[in-house]
Amino acid sequence: MTHAAQVDTNTAPADGTEESNRAPISRVMIAVGFLLVVLSYMVNAMDRQVFPPLLPNIRQDYGFSLEQGGLLATNFTLGMALAGLPAGYLLDRFRRKTVLLVSIVIYSLGTMATPLATGLVDMTVYRVVSGFGEGMQSAAIFAAIGAFFAHRRGLAFGVIGVGYSVGVFIAPLIGVQLMSMHGTWHAPFYLFGTAGLLIAAASLFLVRTGLTEHRGEKTVSTRTYEYMPASAYNRNTIALAIHSVVSGVAIYGFLGLYPTYLITSLHYTSEQAALAMSLLGFGGMTAVLGGWLGDRVNQRNLLIGSLLAVSVIAVCIYETHGGVGVQCAFAFLMGAFGLGFIYPNSNSAMQRAVRPEQIGRASGLFVTSYYGTAAFSGLLFAALVDSFGWSRAGLLQVTVLPLVGVAALVFVRPTQFNNAVR
């Protein structure tokens, strides 16, 4: 992966001009900084995904209903949505590194506070606070890396997606193992929160501002972006936002209650459910392939195909009651298309739908649209389960809903992307 050395010198943060004008950093420090960014996003994923496999035990301790558990499993995304647009505003005006470090501290403290909850209300607050930090971090990471690796944005996002998927893969296994060892579900939250604080401390010294503070891709050529809409909120970004809303509800509703479905409906053990969840994360490691393809093919068509694949896989998951191996295979495919293809390409397409100096706002819009209604996706899924049962609820939310996203993507015009060949 090579860095496109294209810096927009007309747009710099009020307190970051010196950093954005420094000499390019070495390849070694680029690699070290990028690795820490990926690790921080991995811990972000671990904080998010440790909750669902432990949910049956948490419900038992607190006496939560399925609807309350479903809400808690996904309501951290409300914090992410609330953080999205403000983070986009801050990222276009202040140092991205500062936003990144503060965000890691916020979600780590929120994660460590979760076991201290006395009931539904304060646990909800801790989960939303954690999500707020995760949303800030997501916007900061993708704005910074999207600007630095301008011509390989999809591939770079794919590598970050692999870090996220590793977190999804190991969090259920570590979480369930720690719960078994210590006899309480509290231990994983303390461990993952501490890991986030340690990465924030390392990033303070090892993530250089030369990596985080690039402000777009004004090229040395005479290329302009007059063919693109002047506003960051245009036909393409609105259609992509609708698609992101739908994808967030479908995918996070599935992620939040999938282990509960396996345990309560298919009568899997906690360890078997954790294995299936880990296979979801393993499938998400195809994000490198998904991002690489997004740099080379029509990104709209790639997203449409991925949504259709999610719909078909959901039918298999909720209608085929096979053994553990069969469910793990379907879980891997759901992770591949839902996390490995849809997420990085939705994110990078949103940034390509705006002019380079508007990347911060595009990143914030994606976070808000993808995670906003996802906060209630678990509650919606639980309500559908109560009304129709697991099979029909899964078909409604994870099979039919992605088709709405397909309809929205039809209105996207890749010829107006900032990487379009002119």
C-alpha positions, -999 to 999 in steps of 0.1 A, spaced: 0 0 0 16 33 -10 7 67 3 -6 92 -22 13 123 -12 -14 148 -20 -21 174 7 -48 201 6 -29 230 20 -60 252 19 -78 233 47 -61 228 80 -73 227 116 -71 258 136 -45 243 159 -29 219 135 -13 239 107 22 231 118 15 194 119 -1 192 85 29 211 70 56 188 85 79 167 63 65 133 54 70 106 81 90 75 74 75 43 62 84 27 95 64 52 115 35 50 90 34 13 96 37 16 134 10 43 135 -13 24 111 -9 -8 132 -19 11 164 -49 25 146 -59 -10 135 -53 -24 170 -74 4 186 -103 -5 162 -99 -41 171 -104 -33 208 -134 -11 197 -149 -43 182 -141 -64 212 -159 -39 235 -189 -40 212 -191 -78 206 -183 -92 240 -218 -82 252 -241 -105 229 -225 -139 239 -227 -129 276 -263 -115 273 -281 -147 285 -260 -145 317 -265 -108 321 -303 -112 316 -303 -139 343 -284 -117 368 -306 -86 363 -339 -103 353 -341 -84 320 -367 -94 294 -357 -104 258 -367 -69 246 -346 -52 273 -317 -75 265 -320 -68 228 -320 -31 234 -289 -33 256 -272 -55 229 -274 -28 203 -281 6 221 -245 15 222 -250 24 185 -272 53 197 -241 68 212 -222 62 180 -249 79 160 -250 109 184 -212 112 180 -212 110 142 -221 145 130 -204 164 159 -173 143 153 -174 152 116 -176 189 124 -147 186 149 -126 166 124 -128 193 98 -116 219 123 -93 203 148 -66 177 150 -78 142 142 -53 127 166 -67 145 195 -103 134 186 -90 98 182 -72 97 216 -101 112 235 -125 88 219 -105 57 229 -105 69 265 -142 75 265 -153 41 252 -128 23 274 -141 39 305 -177 32 294 -168 -5 289 -152 -7 323 -183 9 339 -208 -16 324 -204 -43 352 -209 -16 378 -245 -11 366 -273 -17 391 -301 -19 366 -314 -12 331 -311 26 332 -275 30 343 -263 1 321 -280 18 292 -261 50 300 -228 32 302 -234 14 269 -244 47 252 -213 64 266 -191 36 253 -209 39 219 -203 77 218 -166 71 221 -166 44 195 -185 66 171 -160 94 176 -132 70 170 -147 55 139 -152 90 123 -116 100 133 -100 68 120 -118 67 87 -113 105 80 -76 103 88 -69 71 69 -92 80 41 -73 112 35 -38 97 39 -44 67 16 -66 86 -8 -60 64 -39 -62 31 -20 -90 41 4 -110 10 -1 -80 -13 6 -70 7 36 -105 5 50 -104 -32 43 -73 -36 64 -89 -17 92 -120 -39 88 -98 -69 93 -87 -55 127 -124 -50 135 -131 -86 125 -103 -100 145 -119 -82 175 -153 -98 166 -136 -132 163 -117 -132 196 -141 -113 218 -168 -140 223 -141 -167 228 -122 -147 254 -153 -133 270 -169 -167 275 -136 -182 287 -130 -155 312 -166 -158 325 -160 -195 330 -127 -190 347 -138 -163 371 -174 -173 375 -187 -138 365 -193 -120 332 -176 -88 346 -140 -98 339 -140 -93 301 -153 -58 304 -125 -48 327 -98 -65 305 -110 -49 273 -114 -15 288 -79 -16 302 -65 -27 268 -81 4 252 -65 27 277 -31 12 271 -34 16 233 -45 52 238 -13 58 258 9 41 232 -9 61 204 -1 94 221 36 88 214 37 65 184 9 77 161 24 107 143 4 137 132 19 132 97 -4 102 94 -35 117 109 -36 153 98 -37 152 60 -66 173 47 -76 159 14 -61 151 -19 -54 182 -39 -32 168 -66 -1 183 -83 -21 181 -115 -48 205 -127 -76 181 -117 -107 198 -103 -139 185 -88 -164 209 -104 -183 179 -118 -192 169 -83 -220 185 -62 -208 214 -41 -227 202 -10 -216 173 11 -253 164 14 -261 155 -22 -280 128 -41 -252 102 -37 -246 108 0 -283 108 8 -289 75 -11 -258 60 6 -271 72 39 -305 55 34 -286 23 24 -264 26 55 -295 30 78 -310 -1 64 -277 -21 66 -271 -10 102 -306 -22 113 -303 -55 95 -268 -64 104 -268 -51 140 -301 -66 148 -287 -99 136 -254 -95 155 -271 -85 188 -294 -115 191 -277 -142 171 -261 -159 201 -295 -157 219 -312 -173 189 -286 -201 189 -289 -208 227 -327 -204 231 -340 -217 198 -314 -242 186 -303 -251 222 -266 -245 216 -243 -242 246 -227 -209 254 -194 -222 240 -210 -233 207 -227 -199 203 -195 -181 210 -178 -202 183 -205 -192 157 -200 -156 167 -163 -159 162 -168 -173 128 -187 -141 120 -156 -122 128 -135 -146 108 -157 -140 78 -152 -103 83 -115 -107 77 -124 -108 40 -126 -70 43 -92 -67 26 -107 -85 -4 -139 -64 -2 -120 -31 1 -96 -41 -27 -125 -49 -50 -142 -16 -40 -111 3 -55 -114 -16 -88 -150 -23 -97 -183 -4 -97 -187 1 -59 -225 6 -62 -229 -28 -79 -206 -44 -54 -228 -32 -25 -260 -43 -42 -246 -78 -47 -234 -79 -11 -269 -69 2 -285 -96 -19 -261 -121 -5 -269 -111 31 -306 -117 23 -300 -152 9 -277 -161 38 -303 -150 63 -328 -174 48 -303 -202 53 -296 -193 89 -332 -190 101 -347 -218 79 -319 -244 80 -317 -260 115 -285 -279 108 -256 -288 132 -230 -265 146 -208 -268 115 -236 -257 92 -244 -226 113 -207 -217 116 -205 -219 78 -235 -195 74 -221 -173 101 -188 -170 82 -206 -160 50 -227 -134 69 -195 -120 83 -179 -119 49 -206 -100 32 -220 -80 61 -187 -70 77 -161 -77 50 -179 -62 20 -207 -39 30 -191 -20 59 -158 -8 43 -174 -1 9 -203 18 23 -178 39 43 -154 46 15 -182 52 -10 -196 79 13 -162 96 13 -159 93 -25 -193 110 -29 -180 143 -16 -152 166 -25 -119 159 -7 -121 188 17 -155 174 30 -142 140 40 -147 147 77 -184 155 72 -188 124 50 -173 102 77 -196 117 104 -226 112 81 -218 76 76 -214 69 113 -247 86 121 -267 69 94 -252 35 99 -254 34 136 -284 57 143 -314 34 139 -291 4 146 -294 14 183 -330 1 183 -324 -28 159 -321 -53 188 -353 -41 203 -371 -43 170 -358 -78 164 -369 -89 199 -403 -75 193 -406 -93 160 -395 -125 177 -422 -122 203 -448 -116 177 -438 -140 149 -411 -163 163 -374 -165 154 -377 -177 118 -401 -151 105 -385 -123 125 -352 -132 109 -367 -132 75 -383 -98 80 -354 -80 94 -324 -96 78 -338 -108 45 -365 -83 34 -350 -51 49 -317 -53 29 -338 -51 -3 -348 -16 7 -310 -8 7 -307 -22 -28 -335 1 -39 -317 31 -25 -284 22 -41 -300 23 -75 -300 61 -72 -262 63 -66 -242 77 -95 -205 65 -93 -196 88 -122 -199 117 -97 -174 101 -72 -142 119 -65 -122 90 -79 -142 87 -111 -121 86 -143 -126 118 -162 
